[in-house]
């Protein structure tokens, strides 16, 4: 996977695996990292939070792929999820926060 990623993004530097032992070297905002980690590894996210989405929008940007899934009923968005393969966590977190008016 790393080789394929480098073929697509040849100008990027070395890929580093982040582990519990080296997070202090690479993660600047530890609270944000922990929040994102906890969300995406939670039982609820992995097994229970799969609403049937009615709309899907995906687009490739310079920072990576962005996918937005919406559940809509009677002109109202009842659920929204934001996914990305981007390494720019702050950009994605800002988009994700903005979906419920917190940005």
TISENU-547333 format. One record per residue: residue number from 1; x, y, z of N, C-alpha, C in turn. Coordinates in Angstrom, 2 decimals, always signed. Example, Ala and Ser with C-alpha at 12.3 -4.5 7.8 and 13.67 -1.06 7.14 Angstrom:
REM TISENU-547333
k->1, n_x->+13.19, n_y->-5.69, n_z->+7.80, ca_x->+12.30, ca_y->-4.50, ca_z->+7.80, c_x->+13.20, c_y->-3.30, c_z->+7.80
k->2, n_x->+12.85, n_y->-2.25, n_z->+7.08, ca_x->+13.67, ca_y->-1.06, ca_z->+7.14, c_x->+12.90, c_y->+0.03, c_z->+7.87
This chain:
REM TISENU-547333
k->1, n_x->+0.82, n_y->-1.17, n_z->+0.00, ca_x->+0.00, ca_y->+0.00, ca_z->+0.00, c_x->+0.87, c_y->+1.25, c_z->+0.00
k->2, n_x->+1.93, n_y->+1.23, n_z->+0.78, ca_x->+2.84, ca_y->+2.38, ca_z->+0.84, c_x->+3.47, c_y->+2.63, c_z->-0.52
k->3, n_x->+3.90, n_y->+1.57, n_z->-1.21, ca_x->+4.51, ca_y->+1.72, ca_z->-2.53, c_x->+3.52, c_y->+2.32, c_z->-3.51
k->4, n_x->+2.28, n_y->+1.86, n_z->-3.49, ca_x->+1.25, ca_y->+2.39, ca_z->-4.38, c_x->+0.98, c_y->+3.85, c_z->-4.08
k->5, n_x->+0.95, n_y->+4.22, n_z->-2.80, ca_x->+0.73, ca_y->+5.60, ca_z->-2.42, c_x->+1.87, c_y->+6.48, c_z->-2.93
k->6, n_x->+3.10, n_y->+6.01, n_z->-2.81, ca_x->+4.25, ca_y->+6.78, ca_z->-3.29, c_x->+4.25, c_y->+6.91, c_z->-4.81
k->7, n_x->+3.75, n_y->+5.91, n_z->-5.51, ca_x->+3.64, ca_y->+6.04, ca_z->-6.97, c_x->+2.67, c_y->+7.15, c_z->-7.34
k->8, n_x->+1.60, n_y->+7.29, n_z->-6.56, ca_x->+0.60, ca_y->+8.32, ca_z->-6.84, c_x->+1.05, c_y->+9.69, c_z->-6.33
k->9, n_x->+1.79, n_y->+9.72, n_z->-5.23, ca_x->+2.29, ca_y->+10.96, ca_z->-4.63, c_x->+3.81, c_y->+10.89, c_z->-4.50
k->10, n_x->+4.55, n_y->+10.93, n_z->-5.61, ca_x->+6.00, ca_y->+10.73, ca_z->-5.55, c_x->+6.76, c_y->+11.84, c_z->-4.82
k->11, n_x->+6.17, n_y->+13.01, n_z->-4.68, ca_x->+6.90, ca_y->+14.12, ca_z->-4.07, c_x->+6.86, c_y->+14.08, c_z->-2.54
k->12, n_x->+6.06, n_y->+13.20, n_z->-1.97, ca_x->+5.97, ca_y->+13.13, ca_z->-0.51, c_x->+7.20, c_y->+12.47, c_z->+0.08
k->13, n_x->+7.48, n_y->+12.82, n_z->+1.29, ca_x->+8.66, ca_y->+12.28, ca_z->+1.98, c_x->+8.44, c_y->+10.88, c_z->+2.49
k->14, n_x->+9.21, n_y->+10.52, n_z->+3.45, ca_x->+9.19, ca_y->+9.19, ca_z->+4.02, c_x->+7.88, c_y->+8.92, c_z->+4.75
k->15, n_x->+7.37, n_y->+7.72, n_z->+4.62, ca_x->+6.18, ca_y->+7.30, ca_z->+5.34, c_x->+6.61, c_y->+6.78, c_z->+6.70
k->16, n_x->+5.93, n_y->+7.23, n_z->+7.74, ca_x->+6.27, ca_y->+6.85, ca_z->+9.10, c_x->+5.06, c_y->+6.16, c_z->+9.73
k->17, n_x->+5.27, n_y->+5.01, n_z->+10.31, ca_x->+4.20, ca_y->+4.34, ca_z->+11.04, c_x->+4.12, c_y->+4.94, c_z->+12.44
k->18, n_x->+2.94, n_y->+5.41, n_z->+12.79, ca_x->+2.75, ca_y->+6.00, ca_z->+14.11, c_x->+2.25, c_y->+4.90, c_z->+15.05
k->19, n_x->+2.99, n_y->+4.72, n_z->+16.13, ca_x->+2.65, ca_y->+3.71, ca_z->+17.13, c_x->+2.49, c_y->+4.39, c_z->+18.49
k->20, n_x->+2.06, n_y->+3.65, n_z->+19.46, ca_x->+1.93, ca_y->+4.21, ca_z->+20.81, c_x->+3.27, c_y->+4.71, c_z->+21.33
k->21, n_x->+4.36, n_y->+4.09, n_z->+20.89, ca_x->+5.69, ca_y->+4.46, ca_z->+21.37, c_x->+6.24, c_y->+5.75, c_z->+20.76
k->22, n_x->+5.77, n_y->+6.13, n_z->+19.55, ca_x->+6.36, ca_y->+7.30, ca_z->+18.91, c_x->+5.37, c_y->+8.43, c_z->+18.64
k->23, n_x->+4.16, n_y->+8.37, n_z->+19.17, ca_x->+3.20, ca_y->+9.44, ca_z->+18.89, c_x->+3.72, c_y->+10.80, c_z->+19.33
k->24, n_x->+4.49, n_y->+10.87, n_z->+20.40, ca_x->+5.01, ca_y->+12.15, ca_z->+20.88, c_x->+5.92, c_y->+12.82, c_z->+19.86
k->25, n_x->+6.49, n_y->+12.06, n_z->+18.95, ca_x->+7.39, ca_y->+12.62, ca_z->+17.93, c_x->+6.63, c_y->+13.23, c_z->+16.75
k->26, n_x->+5.44, n_y->+12.72, n_z->+16.46, ca_x->+4.75, ca_y->+13.09, ca_z->+15.22, c_x->+3.41, c_y->+13.79, c_z->+15.40
k->27, n_x->+2.77, n_y->+13.62, n_z->+16.51, ca_x->+1.44, ca_y->+14.19, ca_z->+16.71, c_x->+1.56, c_y->+15.49, c_z->+17.50
k->28, n_x->+1.13, n_y->+16.59, n_z->+16.88, ca_x->+1.23, ca_y->+17.89, ca_z->+17.53, c_x->+0.07, c_y->+18.09, c_z->+18.51
k->29, n_x->-1.15, n_y->+17.87, n_z->+18.04, ca_x->-2.34, ca_y->+18.07, ca_z->+18.87, c_x->-2.81, c_y->+16.71, c_z->+19.38
k->30, n_x->-2.30, n_y->+16.32, n_z->+20.54, ca_x->-2.57, ca_y->+14.99, ca_z->+21.06, c_x->-4.04, c_y->+14.79, c_z->+21.42
k->31, n_x->-4.70, n_y->+15.84, n_z->+21.91, ca_x->-6.11, ca_y->+15.72, ca_z->+22.27, c_x->-6.96, c_y->+15.47, c_z->+21.02
k->32, n_x->-6.65, n_y->+16.19, n_z->+19.95, ca_x->-7.40, ca_y->+16.00, ca_z->+18.71, c_x->-7.13, c_y->+14.60, c_z->+18.15
k->33, n_x->-5.88, n_y->+14.17, n_z->+18.17, ca_x->-5.53, ca_y->+12.83, ca_z->+17.70, c_x->-6.29, c_y->+11.77, c_z->+18.49
k->34, n_x->-6.29, n_y->+11.91, n_z->+19.82, ca_x->-6.97, ca_y->+10.92, ca_z->+20.67, c_x->-8.47, c_y->+10.92, c_z->+20.40
k->35, n_x->-9.05, n_y->+12.09, n_z->+20.20, ca_x->-10.48, ca_y->+12.19, ca_z->+19.91, c_x->-10.82, c_y->+11.47, c_z->+18.60
k->36, n_x->-10.02, n_y->+11.72, n_z->+17.56, ca_x->-10.25, ca_y->+11.07, ca_z->+16.27, c_x->-10.03, c_y->+9.56, c_z->+16.39
k->37, n_x->-8.97, n_y->+9.17, n_z->+17.07, ca_x->-8.68, ca_y->+7.75, ca_z->+17.25, c_x->-9.82, c_y->+7.05, c_z->+18.00
k->38, n_x->-10.27, n_y->+7.67, n_z->+19.07, ca_x->-11.35, ca_y->+7.07, ca_z->+19.87, c_x->-12.63, c_y->+6.94, c_z->+19.05
k->39, n_x->-12.93, n_y->+7.94, n_z->+18.26, ca_x->-14.15, ca_y->+7.90, ca_z->+17.44, c_x->-14.12, c_y->+6.74, c_z->+16.45
k->40, n_x->-13.02, n_y->+6.63, n_z->+15.70, ca_x->-12.97, ca_y->+5.65, ca_z->+14.63, c_x->-12.63, c_y->+4.23, c_z->+15.09
k->41, n_x->-12.29, n_y->+4.06, n_z->+16.35, ca_x->-12.05, ca_y->+2.72, ca_z->+16.87, c_x->-13.14, c_y->+2.29, c_z->+17.85
k->42, n_x->-14.14, n_y->+3.13, n_z->+18.05, ca_x->-15.20, ca_y->+2.80, ca_z->+19.00, c_x->-16.11, c_y->+1.69, c_z->+18.44
k->43, n_x->-16.67, n_y->+0.93, n_z->+19.34, ca_x->-17.61, ca_y->-0.13, ca_z->+18.97, c_x->-18.79, c_y->+0.47, c_z->+18.22
k->44, n_x->-19.28, n_y->+1.60, n_z->+18.69, ca_x->-20.42, ca_y->+2.24, ca_z->+18.05, c_x->-20.12, c_y->+2.61, c_z->+16.60
k->45, n_x->-18.96, n_y->+3.20, n_z->+16.35, ca_x->-18.62, ca_y->+3.58, ca_z->+14.98, c_x->-18.43, c_y->+2.35, c_z->+14.09
k->46, n_x->-17.74, n_y->+1.34, n_z->+14.61, ca_x->-17.43, ca_y->+0.17, ca_z->+13.80, c_x->-18.64, c_y->-0.71, c_z->+13.52
k->47, n_x->-19.58, n_y->-0.77, n_z->+14.45, ca_x->-20.66, ca_y->-1.75, ca_z->+14.31, c_x->-22.07, c_y->-1.19, c_z->+14.33
k->48, n_x->-22.28, n_y->+0.00, n_z->+14.89, ca_x->-23.65, ca_y->+0.47, ca_z->+15.09, c_x->-24.04, c_y->+1.71, c_z->+14.31
k->49, n_x->-23.09, n_y->+2.46, n_z->+13.81, ca_x->-23.43, ca_y->+3.76, ca_z->+13.23, c_x->-23.45, c_y->+3.71, c_z->+11.70
k->50, n_x->-24.32, n_y->+2.91, n_z->+11.16, ca_x->-24.42, ca_y->+2.79, ca_z->+9.71, c_x->-25.82, c_y->+3.13, c_z->+9.22
k->51, n_x->-26.20, n_y->+4.42, n_z->+9.29, ca_x->-27.52, ca_y->+4.76, ca_z->+8.77, c_x->-27.56, c_y->+4.53, c_z->+7.27
k->52, n_x->-28.73, n_y->+4.33, n_z->+6.73, ca_x->-28.84, ca_y->+4.14, ca_z->+5.29, c_x->-28.81, c_y->+5.52, c_z->+4.63
k->53, n_x->-27.69, n_y->+5.82, n_z->+4.01, ca_x->-27.50, ca_y->+7.14, ca_z->+3.40, c_x->-28.26, c_y->+7.22, c_z->+2.08
k->54, n_x->-28.82, n_y->+8.40, n_z->+1.83, ca_x->-29.57, ca_y->+8.61, ca_z->+0.59, c_x->-28.77, c_y->+9.37, c_z->-0.46
k->55, n_x->-27.70, n_y->+10.04, n_z->-0.04, ca_x->-26.89, ca_y->+10.83, ca_z->-0.97, c_x->-25.41, c_y->+10.61, c_z->-0.67
k->56, n_x->-24.62, n_y->+10.53, n_z->-1.73, ca_x->-23.17, ca_y->+10.35, ca_z->-1.58, c_x->-22.47, c_y->+11.33, c_z->-2.51
k->57, n_x->-21.53, n_y->+12.08, n_z->-1.96, ca_x->-20.72, ca_y->+13.00, ca_z->-2.74, c_x->-19.26, c_y->+12.65, c_z->-2.50
k->58, n_x->-18.50, n_y->+12.44, n_z->-3.55, ca_x->-17.07, ca_y->+12.20, ca_z->-3.36, c_x->-16.29, c_y->+12.96, c_z->-4.42
k->59, n_x->-15.14, n_y->+13.42, n_z->-4.02, ca_x->-14.31, ca_y->+14.24, ca_z->-4.90, c_x->-12.85, c_y->+14.09, c_z->-4.48
k->60, n_x->-11.97, n_y->+14.02, n_z->-5.46, ca_x->-10.54, ca_y->+14.00, ca_z->-5.18, c_x->-10.04, c_y->+15.46, c_z->-5.20
k->61, n_x->-9.31, n_y->+15.82, n_z->-4.15, ca_x->-8.71, ca_y->+17.14, ca_z->-4.02, c_x->-7.20, c_y->+16.97, c_z->-3.93
k->62, n_x->-6.49, n_y->+18.07, n_z->-3.92, ca_x->-5.03, ca_y->+18.00, ca_z->-3.81, c_x->-4.59, c_y->+17.36, c_z->-2.49
k->63, n_x->-5.41, n_y->+17.47, n_z->-1.45, ca_x->-5.06, ca_y->+16.92, ca_z->-0.14, c_x->-5.55, c_y->+15.49, c_z->+0.05
k->64, n_x->-6.32, n_y->+14.95, n_z->-0.90, ca_x->-6.81, ca_y->+13.58, ca_z->-0.79, c_x->-8.25, c_y->+13.46, c_z->-1.22
k->65, n_x->-8.80, n_y->+12.28, n_z->-1.03, ca_x->-10.18, ca_y->+12.00, ca_z->-1.38, c_x->-11.09, c_y->+12.45, c_z->-0.23
k->66, n_x->-12.24, n_y->+13.03, n_z->-0.58, ca_x->-13.22, ca_y->+13.46, ca_z->+0.40, c_x->-14.55, c_y->+12.85, c_z->+0.02
k->67, n_x->-15.21, n_y->+12.22, n_z->+0.98, ca_x->-16.51, ca_y->+11.61, ca_z->+0.75, c_x->-17.47, c_y->+12.11, c_z->+1.83
k->68, n_x->-18.64, n_y->+12.57, n_z->+1.39, ca_x->-19.67, ca_y->+13.03, ca_z->+2.31, c_x->-20.92, c_y->+12.22, c_z->+2.03
k->69, n_x->-21.45, n_y->+11.61, n_z->+3.09, ca_x->-22.66, ca_y->+10.79, ca_z->+2.98, c_x->-23.77, c_y->+11.47, c_z->+3.78
k->70, n_x->-24.95, n_y->+11.58, n_z->+3.17, ca_x->-26.08, ca_y->+12.23, ca_z->+3.82, c_x->-27.29, c_y->+11.31, c_z->+3.86
k->71, n_x->-28.04, n_y->+11.39, n_z->+4.93, ca_x->-29.36, ca_y->+10.77, ca_z->+5.01, c_x->-30.36, c_y->+11.91, c_z->+5.03
k->72, n_x->-31.25, n_y->+11.93, n_z->+4.05, ca_x->-32.21, ca_y->+13.02, ca_z->+3.93, c_x->-33.63, c_y->+12.47, c_z->+3.89
k->73, n_x->-34.52, n_y->+13.21, n_z->+4.53, ca_x->-35.94, ca_y->+12.86, ca_z->+4.51, c_x->-36.74, c_y->+14.14, c_z->+4.64
k->74, n_x->-37.70, n_y->+14.35, n_z->+3.76, ca_x->-38.56, ca_y->+15.53, ca_z->+3.79, c_x->-37.74, c_y->+16.82, c_z->+3.84
k->75, n_x->-36.76, n_y->+16.94, n_z->+2.96, ca_x->-35.92, ca_y->+18.13, ca_z->+2.84, c_x->-35.09, c_y->+18.44, c_z->+4.09
k->76, n_x->-34.82, n_y->+17.43, n_z->+4.90, ca_x->-34.04, ca_y->+17.61, ca_z->+6.11, c_x->-32.91, c_y->+16.58, c_z->+6.14
k->77, n_x->-31.72, n_y->+17.04, n_z->+6.46, ca_x->-30.59, ca_y->+16.12, ca_z->+6.62, c_x->-30.65, c_y->+15.57, c_z->+8.03
k->78, n_x->-30.80, n_y->+14.26, n_z->+8.14, ca_x->-30.91, ca_y->+13.64, ca_z->+9.46, c_x->-29.58, c_y->+13.05, c_z->+9.93
k->79, n_x->-28.67, n_y->+12.77, n_z->+8.99, ca_x->-27.36, ca_y->+12.23, ca_z->+9.36, c_x->-26.35, c_y->+12.64, c_z->+8.31
k->80, n_x->-25.11, n_y->+12.85, n_z->+8.74, ca_x->-24.03, ca_y->+13.22, ca_z->+7.83, c_x->-22.74, c_y->+12.61, c_z->+8.34
k->81, n_x->-22.00, n_y->+12.00, n_z->+7.44, ca_x->-20.69, ca_y->+11.45, ca_z->+7.79, c_x->-19.67, c_y->+11.95, c_z->+6.78
k->82, n_x->-18.48, n_y->+12.27, n_z->+7.25, ca_x->-17.40, ca_y->+12.77, ca_z->+6.41, c_x->-16.24, c_y->+11.77, c_z->+6.52
k->83, n_x->-15.75, n_y->+11.32, n_z->+5.36, ca_x->-14.65, ca_y->+10.38, ca_z->+5.31, c_x->-13.57, c_y->+10.92, c_z->+4.36
k->84, n_x->-12.33, n_y->+10.58, n_z->+4.64, ca_x->-11.23, ca_y->+11.01, ca_z->+3.78, c_x->-10.03, c_y->+10.12, c_z->+3.99
k->85, n_x->-9.20, n_y->+10.04, n_z->+2.95, ca_x->-7.91, ca_y->+9.36, ca_z->+3.09, c_x->-6.79, c_y->+10.37, c_z->+3.27
k->86, n_x->-7.16, n_y->+11.60, n_z->+3.53, ca_x->-6.20, ca_y->+12.69, ca_z->+3.65, c_x->-5.32, c_y->+12.53, c_z->+4.89
k->87, n_x->-4.09, n_y->+12.96, n_z->+4.77, ca_x->-3.18, ca_y->+12.99, ca_z->+5.90, c_x->-3.25, c_y->+14.32, c_z->+6.65
k->88, n_x->-4.07, n_y->+15.24, n_z->+6.15, ca_x->-4.24, ca_y->+16.55, ca_z->+6.77, c_x->-5.43, c_y->+16.49, c_z->+7.72
k->89, n_x->-5.21, n_y->+15.98, n_z->+8.91, ca_x->-6.29, ca_y->+15.74, ca_z->+9.87, c_x->-7.05, c_y->+17.01, c_z->+10.23
k->90, n_x->-6.37, n_y->+18.12, n_z->+10.31, ca_x->-7.05, ca_y->+19.36, ca_z->+10.71, c_x->-8.07, c_y->+19.80, c_z->+9.68
k->91, n_x->-7.77, n_y->+19.65, n_z->+8.39, ca_x->-8.73, ca_y->+20.01, ca_z->+7.35, c_x->-9.99, c_y->+19.16, c_z->+7.45
k->92, n_x->-9.80, n_y->+17.87, n_z->+7.60, ca_x->-10.94, ca_y->+16.96, ca_z->+7.66, c_x->-11.73, c_y->+17.18, c_z->+8.95
k->93, n_x->-11.03, n_y->+17.39, n_z->+10.05, ca_x->-11.72, ca_y->+17.65, ca_z->+11.33, c_x->-12.55, c_y->+18.94, c_z->+11.25
k->94, n_x->-12.05, n_y->+19.96, n_z->+10.55, ca_x->-12.79, ca_y->+21.20, ca_z->+10.39, c_x->-14.06, c_y->+20.98, c_z->+9.57
k->95, n_x->-13.95, n_y->+20.17, n_z->+8.53, ca_x->-15.12, ca_y->+19.85, ca_z->+7.72, c_x->-16.12, c_y->+19.06, c_z->+8.55
k->96, n_x->-15.61, n_y->+18.08, n_z->+9.28, ca_x->-16.46, ca_y->+17.22, ca_z->+10.11, c_x->-17.17, c_y->+18.03, c_z->+11.19
k->97, n_x->-16.44, n_y->+18.94, n_z->+11.85, ca_x->-17.05, ca_y->+19.80, ca_z->+12.87, c_x->-18.10, c_y->+20.71, c_z->+12.25
k->98, n_x->-17.83, n_y->+21.18, n_z->+11.05, ca_x->-18.75, ca_y->+22.11, ca_z->+10.39, c_x->-20.09, c_y->+21.51, c_z->+10.04
k->99, n_x->-20.16, n_y->+20.18, n_z->+9.96, ca_x->-21.41, ca_y->+19.56, ca_z->+9.56, c_x->-22.53, c_y->+19.78, c_z->+10.58
k->100, n_x->-22.18, n_y->+20.04, n_z->+11.84, ca_x->-23.21, ca_y->+20.28, ca_z->+12.84, c_x->-23.11, c_y->+21.70, c_z->+13.42
k->101, n_x->-22.44, n_y->+22.58, n_z->+12.69, ca_x->-22.39, ca_y->+23.98, ca_z->+13.08, c_x->-21.36, c_y->+24.33, c_z->+14.11
k->102, n_x->-20.40, n_y->+23.44, n_z->+14.40, ca_x->-19.39, ca_y->+23.74, ca_z->+15.43, c_x->-18.15, c_y->+24.38, c_z->+14.85
k->103, n_x->-18.02, n_y->+24.51, n_z->+13.55, ca_x->-16.78, ca_y->+25.05, ca_z->+12.96, c_x->-16.74, c_y->+26.56, c_z->+13.08
